[in-house]
Amino acid sequence: FYDECKRRYNIKLWKHFNDVFNSLPLCGVVDDRIICMHGGLSPELTSMEDINNILRPIDVPDSGVVCDLLWADPEPGLGGWAESDRGVSYTFGEDVVAAFLAQHGMDLVCRAHQVVEDGYEFFAGRQLVTIFSAPNYCGEFDNAGGMMSVDESLVCSFKVLKPVKGKR
């Protein structure tokens, strides 16, 4: 993103984007039942007040709740927490998702941050969904893009943007 801003415009534009990103909400909650964030869960997240108490704007730290909400990833077959191969934040297992949802009386974790082939992908017995909205990501993948809608009854439905063949 930095390189594209620099190439097409200037570094000042990239800095303005970062100022906006540092001020945006870290996550949202739909009807007290669905929590949405870019990355994932955090071992340091013990209550929703932990999120509400984060003062914005904030530069993203190398560790902690803010970092994890932006960069943590689910990991199939993992129990508990592990360091991420990305070099930042953690990976977490199905048990972590189930415990978080039970503790907070929620039904679903909705997150992004990872390319998924079909635009969306469930984890932990459909208790977590990864939604990735960019088809043909960076021209390097043949992935579809996905969007999730939530109706008044909290029923989730998905729209899929198919990848364009040969657009790698």
Solvent accessible surface area in square Angstrom, and as a share of the most:
residue,aa,sasa,rsa
1,F,127,0.53
2,Y,81,0.31
3,D,98,0.51
4,E,73,0.33
5,C,6,0.04
6,K,110,0.46
7,R,170,0.62
8,R,148,0.54
9,Y,141,0.54
10,N,80,0.41
11,I,63,0.32
12,K,134,0.57
13,L,59,0.29
14,W,73,0.26
15,K,115,0.49
16,H,93,0.42
17,F,76,0.31
18,N,44,0.22
19,D,89,0.46
20,V,82,0.47
21,F,99,0.41
22,N,23,0.12
23,S,58,0.37
24,L,86,0.43
25,P,111,0.70
26,L,18,0.09
27,C,24,0.14
28,G,35,0.33
29,V,61,0.35
30,V,55,0.31
31,D,98,0.51
32,D,111,0.57
33,R,89,0.32
34,I,4,0.02
35,I,0,0.00
36,C,37,0.22
37,M,14,0.06
38,H,72,0.32
39,G,0,0.00
40,G,0,0.00
41,L,3,0.01
42,S,6,0.04
43,P,53,0.33
44,E,97,0.44
45,L,11,0.05
46,T,86,0.50
47,S,43,0.28
48,M,46,0.21
49,E,98,0.44
50,D,44,0.23
51,I,21,0.11
52,N,102,0.52
53,N,105,0.54
54,I,33,0.17
55,L,152,0.75
56,R,70,0.26
57,P,99,0.62
58,I,53,0.27
59,D,109,0.56
60,V,64,0.37
61,P,53,0.33
62,D,128,0.66
63,S,79,0.51
64,G,12,0.12
65,V,22,0.13
66,V,10,0.06
67,C,0,0.00
68,D,0,0.00
69,L,0,0.00
70,L,32,0.16
71,W,89,0.31
72,A,0,0.00
73,D,5,0.02
74,P,11,0.07
75,E,74,0.33
76,P,99,0.62
77,G,87,0.84
78,L,46,0.23
79,G,57,0.55
80,G,19,0.19
81,W,83,0.29
82,A,36,0.28
83,E,147,0.66
84,S,12,0.08
85,D,153,0.79
86,R,125,0.46
87,G,72,0.69
88,V,48,0.27
89,S,17,0.11
90,Y,70,0.27
91,T,15,0.09
92,F,0,0.00
93,G,0,0.00
94,E,85,0.38
95,D,75,0.39
96,V,19,0.11
97,V,0,0.00
98,A,40,0.31
99,A,62,0.48
100,F,14,0.06
101,L,6,0.03
102,A,84,0.65
103,Q,116,0.52
104,H,39,0.17
105,G,36,0.34
106,M,17,0.08
107,D,75,0.39
108,L,14,0.07
109,V,0,0.00
110,C,14,0.09
111,R,4,0.01
112,A,30,0.23
113,H,26,0.12
114,Q,50,0.22
115,V,49,0.28
116,V,10,0.06
117,E,129,0.58
118,D,92,0.48
119,G,0,0.00
120,Y,63,0.24
121,E,98,0.44
122,F,56,0.23
123,F,24,0.10
124,A,5,0.04
125,G,69,0.67
126,R,163,0.59
127,Q,55,0.24
128,L,0,0.00
129,V,0,0.00
130,T,6,0.04
131,I,23,0.12
132,F,25,0.10
133,S,69,0.45
134,A,39,0.31
135,P,47,0.29
136,N,18,0.09
137,Y,81,0.31
138,C,92,0.55
139,G,25,0.24
140,E,112,0.50
141,F,86,0.36
142,D,69,0.36
143,N,4,0.02
144,A,5,0.04
145,G,0,0.00
146,G,0,0.00
147,M,89,0.40
148,M,38,0.17
149,S,59,0.38
150,V,50,0.29
151,D,64,0.33
152,E,171,0.77
153,S,86,0.56
154,L,46,0.23
155,V,91,0.52
156,C,39,0.23
157,S,63,0.40
158,F,47,0.20
159,K,134,0.57
160,V,54,0.31
161,L,79,0.39
162,K,152,0.65
163,P,24,0.15
164,V,84,0.49
165,K,165,0.70
166,G,78,0.75
167,K,121,0.51
168,R,166,0.61
